[in-house]
């Protein structure tokens, strides 16, 4: 068995991407600790910890220059190029291939597939709260910290405003934003906490624990 940190290192996951995945899993765990019904915590955590393993493929490495240190742009560009050569240009398919290499369960794989802004409507309708929590946890983390969903919506709009490949109509954006708001209501209705109880400070100790999580 290997720890999460060992797996990230083996795949040369950028530290910023590693901490993002850890934060998402920490949000999911914070929800699980306060959830009023049974949940498959293990596979939820596995899905969250590895949901973005291929994301360097789509990354504009110069957008967050601070994330490149200390190795630098040239190093991470080479890593990105190697990912593309090995896994192709679709980051989602790359992630699916990588998690199969890691050996996650079919159940965890199904949870992972629910993560993503454009999947929110489908996840909202799905009866699985494990999938809902994975999707919601990802939307509670921006590039720097755990945040509210309104902050995440605002940050995402700003970040993708100039990317034509990510453009969506205003109506589509409103539909997805409202799906996210409804998803939060569905989840928190079954917890003993409020949205503001899930924050960066709360997740710090959980992240330290998750770094040693074994697969």
N, C-alpha and C positions, 0 to 999 in steps of 0.2 A: 504493500500500500504506500501511497505517496500523499504528502500534505498538499494543500492548495498552493501554498507558496512554491513548493518544489515543482508542481505542474506548470505554474505561471513561468517559472524560470526556464524550464525545459522548452517551452514554446516561445520564449523570448517575448512575453507579453509586456507592453509598455507599462511602467509603474502607474501612470495615470489611469490606464485601462484596468489594471489589476485592482487599484483602490476603488474604482467605480463598481466593479463587480462585487467586491467585498462590501461596499456600502449598501448595494441593492440587497444582498443576502442578509445584511444586518437589519435593514428595514423589515424584511420578511420575518426574520426571527423575532424582532420586537413585537410585530403583530401577532405572531404565533403564541408568544408568551402571554398575551392578553386575550386570545381568542376563546370564545365560549363553547366551541364545538371541536371534536377531534379533527386533526389534520395530519397529513403525511409530511411531517416536518423535514425528514431527511431528504426526500426527493425534491421538495421545494427549495431547500438550501442548495442542493447540487445544481438544479436548474439555474438559480440566480448566480451562483458562483462562476458559471461557465457560459452564460447566455450571450456574451459578446466576444468570444475567443477569436473570431476572424475579423474583427472590426478595423484592424489596422489597414485592411485592404481598401476601405472607403475613406480613410482619414486624409484630410488635408493637413499634412504634417506641419505646415508653416502657420496654421491658424492659431495654435496655442504653443508658441515657441518655448515657453517655460516648461512644457511637458517633455521636451527633448533632452533636457539636461539630466545627468552630466555627459551622456554619450554623444549627443549632438545630432544634427540633421542627417549628415552623411550615413551615420551608423543606422539610424532608424529607417532611412530610405532603402538601405540594403535589406533590412529585415522585411520591409513591406514588399520589395521586389521578389524576395524569396517566397513569401506567402502567396503572391500572385502566381508565381511559376508553379508552386506545388498544389495550390487549392483553387486557382482560377480568380476571376474578377468579381464574383458574387460573394459578398461577405456573409450572407445568410447560409449559403451552401457550404462555405468554408467552415463556418461555426458548426454546422451539422456534421461535417466530416470529422472535425477535430474532436467533438464530444463523443463520437463513436470510437475514435482512436483511444480516447481516455477510458471509455468503457462505462459510461453512465447507463442507468437502466432505461428501459423503454418508457416507463412511467415518467421519469425525470425528463426524458426527451420530449414527451408530449406536453409537459408543463413549459418547457423552454420555448416551444413553438407558439405559445400564447403571448410572449413578450413582444412588444412593438406598438408604436403609436397607431399605425394603420390597422392593427388587429383589435383595437379597443372595442369596436362594436360587436365583433364575434365573441370576444372574451366576456363582455358584459352579459351576453345571452347564455353563455356556457354555465351549466350548473356547478362546475368544479370551482370551489373556492381556492383550491391550490393554484389553479391557473390564474384566477383573479388576483390573488396576492402577488404572484410573480410579476404579472403585468403592472399592477399598481406600484409595487416596490421600485420597479425600474423608472417609473414616472415621478418618483419622489427624490430622484438624485440628478443633479445637474453636473457639469464637468468639475465642480469644485467642492460640492457639499450635499448633504441631505437638505432638501428644501420643501416648500409647500407645492401643491399641484399648480396653483396660480403662478407662482414664481417659475415653475418649470415650463409652463405654457408660454410665459413671456420670454424666457430665455431661449426656448426653442424657436419661437417666431423670429427673434432677432438674429439667431445664429444661421438660420436657413433662408433669410430674406433675400440674399444675393445668389442663392444656389438654384438655378433654373431646373436642375434635375430633381429637386425636392419640392418644387412648386405645387401647391394645391389651391383649389378655388376657396374663396372665403366661406362659402356654404359648407364645403367639406371640412374645413378647419373647425368651424363652429360645431358641426356634428360630432367630430372626434373629441373636441374639448368637453362638450356636454356629456359624452359617453364616459370620459374620465371622471368627471364630477359625480356622475351616477355610480360609477364603480367604487369610488371612495365611500359613498353613502352605503352601498351594499355591504362592503367589508366592515366598516366601522360600526354598523348596526349590530354586528356580532362580536364586538370587542368591548372592553371596559375602559378604553382610552379615547382621547380626542386627537385630531390630526396634529395639533401642535405638540403633543406628547412624543411624537416620532420626530426626532431632530438630530442634528450632528453630534451634539454632546451625548445623547442617549446611546448612540450607536458605536461610539469609540471603543468602549470595553467589549462590545460584541465582536467588532472587527478583529481585535487582538485574539479572541478565541477562535474565530473562523479561519485565521491564517494557518492554524494547526489542524484544521478539519481534514480528515483522511478519506481518500477515495480508493 
